[in-house]
Amino acid sequence: MRVLQNLLITLTIISSPSLVMAQDLNYREFKTNDEENNIEIFKLASPSVVHITNSRLVRSFYSLNPQEVPQGTGTGFIWNKEGYIVTNFHVVQQANVVTVTMQNGSSYDAVPIGSDPDKDLAVLKIDAEAADLSPITLGDSSLLEVGRKVIAIGNPFGLDTTMTVGVVSALGREIDSVSRRKIRDVIQTDAAINPGNSGGPLLNSLGQLVGVNTAIYSPSGGSSGIGFAIPANTVERIIPELITYGQVQTPILGIIQIPQPDYYRDLWNIEGVIVLDVVQGTGPEKFGMRGLQRVQRGQIQLGDVIFEIDGQAVDNEDDYANVMEQHRAGDVVSVKTRRDNRVMEYNIELQAPPSR
């Protein structure tokens, strides 16, 4: 019996080594490998994260003097030493005054430089010394896998520089942007993302940017373990264009799209992009692409309906925009349309978008 008792005691000690070790360890000095990694990432990346406050100038009924009224707060991060700040478009949308606060407490008035509502991205600029700026380190979001650790740093509910840890829950998600365009290839994570985290960085275990936190799925408005981030590779492609041109340089085909496309597609039971009209001086006009026409008794006759571009199916405006984003001005694309039960094909040179 005594032998059995000694055996049980021995097994208990072996199966619970952490309890034995804890008696000989100093918590101040002890860290797991994962804890050390989390702490290192926070120290490395948090100086790159900024707090963004946006306000509107509102004139009250009782005074002619406009007053600055806070609209909300969000997060951003330092893009480079020139003072460019990246955040979400919806964080600064309709703001008259934007203030950027650094981790050290210094604040700057920010100037809007460019925005892309379709991808919910915006660029601001602050007048700060290069020595005071710590740019984020870019990573490759295409290397992410489900299960890899990710870290979000932001200002949830206005609480400065908060870190949450999670994993990549899914890849290739789609969410709606402010403009109601679909943002594709979005990263889903269970790292807690709350209001105020928007525009902040999602980091990998090397402290590199792999996404920009943009939205949460939550019936209550708080984190429910489903957050979304725009991939860093998308951000890396768009931000330089916003800095240089103020807008994304997605080329144009030269058509005018029909308003309320979903309504008319359902009404006419068709798939594709309905051409409302063609732009004068562009390829579609030159090669005879046709928009809607009014015929006898005021009836509307369909013209061309685009269903394929360069071999890629185009079922709706999101598909069309996605194909256009893959090209640059000067590219020649093959466009297939349906018109009067016939398939038409055009080779059209894409043009640069008009400047704002």
C-alpha positions as a printed NumPy array, in Angstrom:
array([[  0.   ,   0.   ,   0.   ],
       [  2.832,   2.408,   0.921],
       [  4.555,   1.624,  -2.391],
       [  1.344,   2.531,  -4.269],
       [  1.025,   5.833,  -2.352],
       [  4.642,   6.768,  -3.147],
       [  4.043,   5.944,  -6.816],
       [  0.978,   8.208,  -6.936],
       [  2.895,  11.079,  -5.323],
       [  5.722,  10.666,  -7.821],
       [  3.309,  10.667, -10.786],
       [  1.601,  13.82 ,  -9.468],
       [  4.924,  15.661,  -9.256],
       [  5.981,  14.551, -12.732],
       [  2.632,  15.537, -14.295],
       [  2.719,  19.024, -12.716],
       [  6.274,  20.285, -13.189],
       [  5.108,  23.899, -13.47 ],
       [  3.852,  23.799,  -9.874],
       [  7.228,  22.607,  -8.658],
       [  9.181,  25.038, -10.867],
       [  7.031,  28.012,  -9.844],
       [  8.352,  27.738,  -6.291],
       [ 11.892,  28.412,  -7.523],
       [ 11.122,  31.161, -10.088],
       [ 10.865,  34.945,  -9.844],
       [  7.821,  36.137, -11.814],
       [  9.575,  39.398, -12.685],
       [ 12.261,  37.428, -14.482],
       [ 10.173,  34.58 , -15.874],
       [  8.469,  34.876, -19.258],
       [  7.213,  32.267, -21.674],
       [  8.515,  32.461, -25.232],
       [  5.135,  33.725, -26.417],
       [  5.044,  36.414, -23.719],
       [  8.52 ,  37.569, -24.662],
       [  7.446,  37.788, -28.299],
       [  4.324,  39.796, -27.431],
       [  6.283,  42.248, -25.286],
       [  8.983,  42.651, -27.934],
       [  6.402,  43.353, -30.661],
       [  4.594,  45.925, -28.535],
       [  7.816,  47.771, -27.723],
       [  8.857,  47.656, -31.376],
       [  5.589,  48.689, -33.019],
       [  3.712,  50.878, -30.54 ],
       [  5.804,  54.027, -31.315],
       [  4.484,  53.735, -34.883],
       [  0.83 ,  53.781, -33.76 ],
       [ -1.027,  57.088, -33.41 ],
       [ -4.344,  58.219, -31.961],
       [ -6.627,  60.08 , -34.389],
       [ -9.374,  62.463, -33.332],
       [-11.713,  64.   , -35.892],
       [-14.016,  66.975, -35.438],
       [-16.477,  69.003, -37.47 ],
       [-17.042,  72.721, -37.448],
       [-20.715,  73.293, -36.618],
       [-22.558,  76.596, -36.441],
       [-25.212,  76.632, -33.742],
       [-28.623,  78.271, -34.041],
       [-27.704,  80.794, -31.35 ],
       [-24.27 ,  81.836, -32.634],
       [-22.691,  82.696, -35.965],
       [-19.308,  81.444, -34.762],
       [-18.588,  77.829, -35.79 ],
       [-17.695,  75.476, -32.983],
       [-15.491,  72.404, -33.147],
       [-17.563,  69.327, -32.291],
       [-15.791,  65.969, -31.778],
       [-17.042,  63.25 , -34.123],
       [-15.028,  60.282, -32.955],
       [-11.639,  58.719, -32.559],
       [ -9.656,  56.047, -34.302],
       [ -6.176,  54.725, -34.887],
       [ -3.51 ,  55.163, -37.522],
       [  0.154,  54.41 , -38.022],
       [  3.223,  56.194, -39.341],
       [  3.959,  55.262, -42.948],
       [  7.321,  56.966, -43.434],
       [  9.701,  59.615, -42.131],
       [  8.015,  62.297, -44.257],
       [  5.082,  62.414, -41.842],
       [  2.468,  60.438, -43.776],
       [ -0.107,  58.658, -41.608],
       [ -2.305,  55.774, -42.772],
       [ -5.762,  55.146, -41.347],
       [ -9.256,  54.088, -42.419],
       [-11.295,  56.394, -44.622],
       [-14.286,  56.082, -42.307],
       [-12.178,  57.352, -39.383],
       [-11.696,  60.765, -41.03 ],
       [-14.768,  60.88 , -43.255],
       [-16.542,  64.281, -43.194],
       [-14.046,  65.678, -40.683],
       [-13.046,  69.355, -40.841],
       [-10.322,  69.064, -38.215],
       [ -8.127,  65.994, -37.7  ],
       [ -5.643,  65.712, -34.844],
       [ -2.919,  63.081, -34.64 ],
       [ -1.47 ,  62.257, -31.229],
       [  1.794,  60.342, -30.971],
       [  2.667,  57.815, -28.287],
       [  4.796,  60.42 , -26.499],
       [  1.746,  62.684, -26.151],
       [  2.674,  65.279, -28.778],
       [ -0.227,  66.312, -31.044],
       [ -0.303,  67.628, -34.61 ],
       [ -2.939,  69.005, -36.94 ],
       [ -3.228,  66.609, -39.87 ],
       [ -3.821,  67.489, -43.517],
       [ -5.824,  65.021, -45.688],
       [ -3.685,  63.885, -48.631],
       [ -5.711,  61.185, -50.356],
       [ -8.381,  58.566, -49.824],
       [ -9.885,  55.434, -51.322],
       [-13.399,  54.84 , -49.947],
       [-13.632,  51.59 , -51.931],
       [-10.822,  50.092, -49.813],
       [-11.558,  52.195, -46.685],
       [ -8.08 ,  53.729, -46.677],
       [ -6.903,  57.314, -46.214],
       [ -3.59 ,  59.143, -45.915],
       [ -2.918,  62.161, -43.692],
       [  0.215,  64.26 , -43.289],
       [  1.624,  65.869, -40.175],
       [  4.449,  68.373, -39.84 ],
       [  6.73 ,  66.496, -37.461],
       [ 10.483,  66.105, -37.251],
       [ 11.732,  62.965, -38.982],
       [ 13.645,  62.013, -35.832],
       [ 10.341,  61.843, -33.935],
       [  8.725,  59.486, -36.454],
       [  8.97 ,  55.702, -36.25 ],
       [  7.532,  54.17 , -39.447],
       [  5.795,  50.809, -39.368],
       [  7.674,  47.824, -40.824],
       [  5.867,  46.285, -43.809],
       [  5.243,  42.548, -44.021],
       [  3.915,  40.234, -46.726],
       [  0.25 ,  39.389, -46.115],
       [  0.338,  36.655, -48.768],
       [  2.427,  34.566, -46.352],
       [ -0.33 ,  34.453, -43.729],
       [ -1.997,  31.148, -42.895],
       [ -5.006,  30.304, -40.767],
       [ -3.715,  29.763, -37.245],
       [ -0.768,  32.167, -37.421],
       [ -0.53 ,  34.616, -34.528],
       [ -1.47 ,  38.243, -35.124],
       [ -1.43 ,  41.278, -32.85 ],
       [ -3.622,  44.377, -33.036],
       [ -2.522,  47.69 , -31.54 ],
       [ -4.976,  50.563, -31.381],
       [ -7.096,  52.893, -29.293],
       [-10.348,  51.029, -28.531],
       [-12.957,  53.27 , -26.905],
       [-10.277,  55.998, -26.765],
       [ -7.939,  53.955, -24.545],
       [ -4.527,  54.758, -25.99 ],
       [ -2.152,  52.113, -27.316],
       [ -3.946,  48.915, -26.388],
       [ -2.659,  45.548, -27.584],
       [ -4.736,  42.426, -28.235],
       [ -3.514,  39.043, -29.425],
       [ -5.198,  36.414, -31.56 ],
       [ -4.802,  34.273, -34.644],
       [ -5.738,  34.458, -38.294],
       [ -9.218,  32.922, -38.291],
       [ -9.801,  32.95 , -42.052],
       [ -8.444,  34.409, -45.279],
       [-10.105,  35.641, -48.456],
       [-13.171,  37.152, -46.784],
       [-15.307,  39.903, -48.353],
       [-16.731,  42.912, -46.523],
       [-18.592,  46.034, -47.638],
       [-16.674,  49.302, -47.762],
       [-18.05 ,  52.756, -47.001],
       [-18.864,  53.107, -50.709],
       [-20.672,  49.718, -50.607],
       [-18.041,  48.204, -52.849],
       [-16.798,  44.775, -51.828],
       [-13.327,  44.677, -50.3  ],
       [-11.9  ,  41.303, -51.269],
       [ -9.193,  39.064, -49.779],
       [ -9.826,  40.475, -46.298],
       [ -8.15 ,  38.913, -43.247],
       [-10.423,  37.635, -40.473],
       [ -9.003,  37.488, -36.942],
       [-10.182,  36.754, -33.419],
       [ -7.808,  39.377, -31.968],
       [-10.177,  41.711, -30.124],
       [-11.018,  44.713, -32.332],
       [-13.355,  47.299, -30.861],
       [-14.576,  50.771, -31.897],
       [-11.487,  52.972, -31.977],
       [ -9.21 ,  50.196, -33.279],
       [-10.146,  51.137, -36.845],
       [ -7.142,  52.178, -38.906],
       [ -4.645,  50.512, -36.589],
       [ -2.077,  47.908, -37.601],
       [ -2.465,  44.141, -37.534],
       [  1.004,  42.687, -36.989],
       [  2.621,  39.294, -37.426],
       [  4.945,  37.645, -34.909],
       [  7.885,  39.626, -36.312],
       [  6.108,  42.929, -35.644],
       [  5.537,  43.532, -39.363],
       [  2.366,  45.065, -40.776],
       [  0.143,  42.403, -42.346],
       [ -3.177,  44.27 , -42.264],
       [ -5.091,  47.425, -41.375],
       [ -7.914,  46.79 , -38.912],
       [-11.105,  48.072, -40.464],
       [-14.24 ,  46.458, -39.071],
       [-15.811,  44.105, -36.574],
       [-18.808,  41.845, -36.854],
       [-20.777,  42.432, -33.683],
       [-24.502,  42.713, -32.949],
       [-23.618,  44.488, -29.674],
       [-20.998,  46.87 , -31.049],
       [-18.21 ,  45.259, -29.003],
       [-15.697,  42.612, -29.934],
       [-17.281,  39.235, -30.595],
       [-14.162,  37.479, -31.831],
       [-14.709,  38.373, -35.501],
       [-12.591,  41.254, -36.761],
       [-11.443,  42.149, -40.26 ],
       [ -8.3  ,  43.744, -41.684],
       [ -7.317,  44.96 , -45.148],
       [ -4.257,  42.976, -46.329],
       [ -0.91 ,  44.78 , -46.159],
       [ -0.178,  43.92 , -49.798],
       [ -3.302,  45.843, -50.842],
       [ -2.264,  48.736, -48.598],
       [  1.274,  48.745, -50.007],
       [ -0.119,  49.053, -53.547],
       [ -2.644,  51.804, -52.804],
       [ -0.908,  54.16 , -50.35 ],
       [  1.863,  55.391, -52.718],
       [ -0.829,  56.317, -55.26 ],
       [ -2.823,  58.201, -52.633],
       [  0.316,  60.1  , -51.608],
       [  1.259,  61.001, -55.2  ],
       [ -2.138,  61.559, -56.824],
       [ -4.636,  61.834, -53.966],
       [ -6.605,  58.947, -55.45 ],
       [ -6.101,  55.412, -56.698],
       [ -5.007,  55.262, -60.322],
       [ -7.474,  52.581, -61.404],
       [ -7.896,  53.098, -65.153],
       [-11.22 ,  53.707, -66.859],
       [-12.747,  51.821, -69.761],
       [-14.774,  54.76 , -71.023],
       [-18.314,  53.789, -70.102],
       [-20.936,  55.283, -67.824],
       [-22.542,  52.696, -65.59 ],
       [-26.241,  52.597, -64.873],
       [-27.506,  53.853, -61.491],
       [-29.143,  51.263, -59.23 ],
       [-27.603,  48.384, -61.207],
       [-29.014,  45.632, -58.971],
       [-32.57 ,  46.905, -59.503],
       [-32.266,  46.927, -63.287],
       [-30.418,  43.61 , -63.46 ],
       [-33.282,  42.014, -61.541],
       [-35.853,  43.884, -63.62 ],
       [-34.38 ,  42.698, -66.895],
       [-33.122,  39.357, -65.537],
       [-29.573,  39.762, -66.823],
       [-26.059,  39.425, -65.446],
       [-23.199,  41.768, -66.217],
       [-22.511,  45.494, -66.236],
       [-25.164,  47.506, -68.065],
       [-23.683,  50.277, -70.211],
       [-25.717,  53.44 , -69.676],
       [-23.636,  55.487, -72.121],
       [-20.118,  55.782, -73.519],
       [-17.63 ,  58.568, -72.843],
       [-16.804,  60.768, -75.797],
       [-13.329,  60.253, -77.2  ],
       [-12.764,  56.834, -75.612],
       [-12.421,  53.353, -77.084],
       [-16.046,  52.299, -76.481],
       [-17.297,  55.283, -78.532],
       [-14.701,  54.723, -81.249],
       [-15.598,  51.052, -81.704],
       [-19.351,  51.489, -81.525],
       [-20.266,  50.228, -78.051],
       [-23.822,  51.294, -77.329],
       [-25.6  ,  52.383, -74.187],
       [-29.309,  52.511, -73.371],
       [-31.58 ,  54.026, -76.001],
       [-35.11 ,  55.377, -75.861],
       [-37.226,  53.925, -78.676],
       [-40.858,  54.199, -79.706],
       [-43.444,  55.074, -77.056],
       [-40.709,  55.971, -74.585],
       [-39.52 ,  52.424, -74.063],
       [-35.917,  51.787, -73.047],
       [-33.816,  49.489, -75.2  ],
       [-30.742,  47.774, -73.803],
       [-27.437,  48.352, -75.48 ],
       [-24.248,  46.52 , -74.557],
       [-24.017,  44.494, -71.339],
       [-20.427,  43.628, -70.384],
       [-20.054,  40.025, -69.207],
       [-16.326,  39.327, -69.649],
       [-13.029,  41.255, -69.599],
       [ -9.757,  39.555, -70.503],
       [-11.319,  36.147, -69.934],
       [-12.609,  37.02 , -66.449],
       [-16.328,  36.776, -65.813],
       [-18.029,  40.085, -64.985],
       [-21.366,  39.454, -63.288],
       [-21.71 ,  42.788, -61.498],
       [-20.029,  46.126, -60.703],
       [-17.765,  44.561, -58.056],
       [-16.374,  42.103, -60.614],
       [-15.892,  44.948, -63.075],
       [-14.024,  47.106, -60.544],
       [-11.877,  44.157, -59.46 ],
       [-10.75 ,  43.566, -63.059],
       [-10.001,  47.258, -63.588],
       [ -7.821,  47.325, -60.452],
       [ -5.58 ,  44.691, -62.03 ],
       [ -4.66 ,  47.015, -64.91 ],
       [ -3.027,  50.359, -65.581],
       [ -3.677,  53.109, -68.095],
       [ -2.409,  52.089, -71.526],
       [ -3.285,  48.41 , -71.16 ],
       [ -5.427,  46.959, -73.937],
       [ -8.191,  44.656, -72.722],
       [-10.578,  42.348, -74.539],
       [-14.171,  43.202, -73.62 ],
       [-17.094,  40.913, -74.452],
       [-20.677,  42.149, -74.337],
       [-24.155,  40.936, -75.162],
       [-26.341,  43.068, -77.408],
       [-29.56 ,  42.013, -79.137],
       [-28.802,  38.308, -78.504],
       [-25.366,  38.69 , -80.08 ],
       [-21.905,  38.555, -78.518],
       [-19.792,  41.604, -79.33 ],
       [-16.043,  41.816, -78.727],
       [-13.939,  44.965, -78.411],
       [-10.219,  45.562, -77.844],
       [-10.064,  48.756, -75.818],
       [ -7.123,  50.761, -74.485],
       [ -7.669,  51.818, -70.886],
       [ -7.243,  55.46 , -69.939],
       [ -6.043,  57.191, -66.776],
       [ -8.774,  58.33 , -64.373],
       [ -9.649,  62.035, -64.44 ],
       [ -7.888,  64.037, -61.751],
       [ -9.958,  65.352, -58.871]])
